[in-house]
Amino acid sequence: MVHFAIFDPARKLKQLVQLIYRRSKRASRHQARQITGYPASGSQLKTVLDHALPSPVDQFTSAKGSLKSAGDDYVVDVCDETYYAGVEETRGGEGSYCTLKMENTLFKVHKSVLMREGSVFADSKFIQGGSQPPKSMNVPIIHLPENASRFRDLLWALHHLDPGNPRFVYDPSIHRLLNIAELSRKYRFLPIEAWAVDQLHRICSSGPLPFSLSSLRDSSSSITLTSCVADDVQSVDTICSRLLNIAFSSRHRSLFLLMIKKLVVHTLWHDFHAGPTLIETIETLSRCRSRYQRHVHQLLGVVYYRMLVDMKFIIAADKSPVVLFPPDMDVERRMRFLSAHRSLTEMWDDLKHAPPEVSFSSDDAHTSCQANWDRLWGSAARKVEVAPCDCKQRCRAGHRRHTADVLALLKLTMLAVSQAIQDSQLICGECSLAGLESIDIIRDDIINSLGDLFVYSTVNFKDE
């Protein structure tokens, strides 16, 4: 009799399937390391050689976001939809293209676009990373510590602009121009930088920009700003800071002085409040030795003045105002603001009791104009000082205007005197015009001297 042994193949088939699955999983992880296992970029601009197999990378060109591997350890890079040359474009010419990586976005751009006009990319060491890659590797990847969206604006300029041809007319948004100006200077595309700065000066000088930007779009939007998502809104404070830095670094005198003039006017007369970013920028520029130092010093004084007069204050027992500083203000700045507060308060006391000097006519018909001018000025100044404030916020009863707000008090006094002259007819038209012009001169002198008031000196606090 012949004996037959019957084996159940189900267990063996299960082991075989598990073995195939483990090998395929290890292979996919190894492939993911080849695609995305790039070293992290540092704070300094540097190049890192790495390689990526073209077939696995190209399959992610249509991806819309960050894709992760099965182990959630690696983020798959996304090829840019506009500035990543596909297989058909680079067929037979891979060596003519350069692959750039910012965040998790890959750009593949022709070297002739990046290496033109003596840019940073024209250095062969930069492109090659200091050594030739092996033949088995693909095009080296250059890691840049930039925002992918901002760098996309620079690539738009490199592909579409012709700064030397005046027939071409472009209408980019102010955000795209800011990105182009900053990055073109960083990577030394000098003609592109000059074009972007000129365009910024043109759009800022032709209207109330950037203070009219109440709602903003992304960097690829047009200059007609209507609707936006709240998360995409950039503050005017940041835009003004970037404009000042761009104008200063590119030595564009017209744009720099235009921004200073706009900031002074909107801060004093249009209730613009500079934020921490803009204040820090102005303070940094004030410490730089340049031909604009006097203008920056004046702007810093105006910004400090607005900060001072907007602070809360209480009336002490001797009826003098006492400023309540924010708890996060450092001691050095408090001392400077106290010095300026004392100087401004004394300045108003002098103006209140001593009217502006006016060169009245020496004719007999104008002998009473001087006496009437002094009387009307003193009466108007006292009324303005004790009048309730016109704060837009809800104030406590009996709240008075800050006596350190000399410019506002001077403006209100001028309006009161002008109305009194019109009602009383005690001063002739020629003398009243001369008196009002003298007030304008005093106002300009105060604005020009604001920067000198915010200087701490122990002499100002000696006992009298």
Protein Blocks (a to p, Z undefined) as FASTA:
>chain_A
ZZdddddfklmmmmmmmmmmmmmmmmmmmmmmmmmmcccddfbdcdddddddfklmmmmm
mpcbdcddfkopaccddddfklcccfklmgoplmmpccddehjaccdddfklmmgghiak
lpmklmnnopacdfkbccddddddddfklmmmmmmmmmmgcfklmkbccdddfklmmmmm
mmmmmnopaklmmmmmmmmmmmmmmmmbfklmmbccdfkbcfbdfbdcfklpccfklmmm
mmmmmmmmnopaklmmmmmmmmmmmmmmnopacdfklmmmmmmmmmpccfklmmmmmmmm
mmmmmmmmmpccdddfkopacddddfklcfklmmmmmmmmmmmmmmmmmmmmmccddddd
fbfklmmmmmmmmmmmmmmmmmmmmpccfbfbdcdehiacdfklmmlmmmmmmmmmmmmm
mmnopacfklmmmmmmmmmmmmmmmmmmmmmmmcccfklmgcZZ
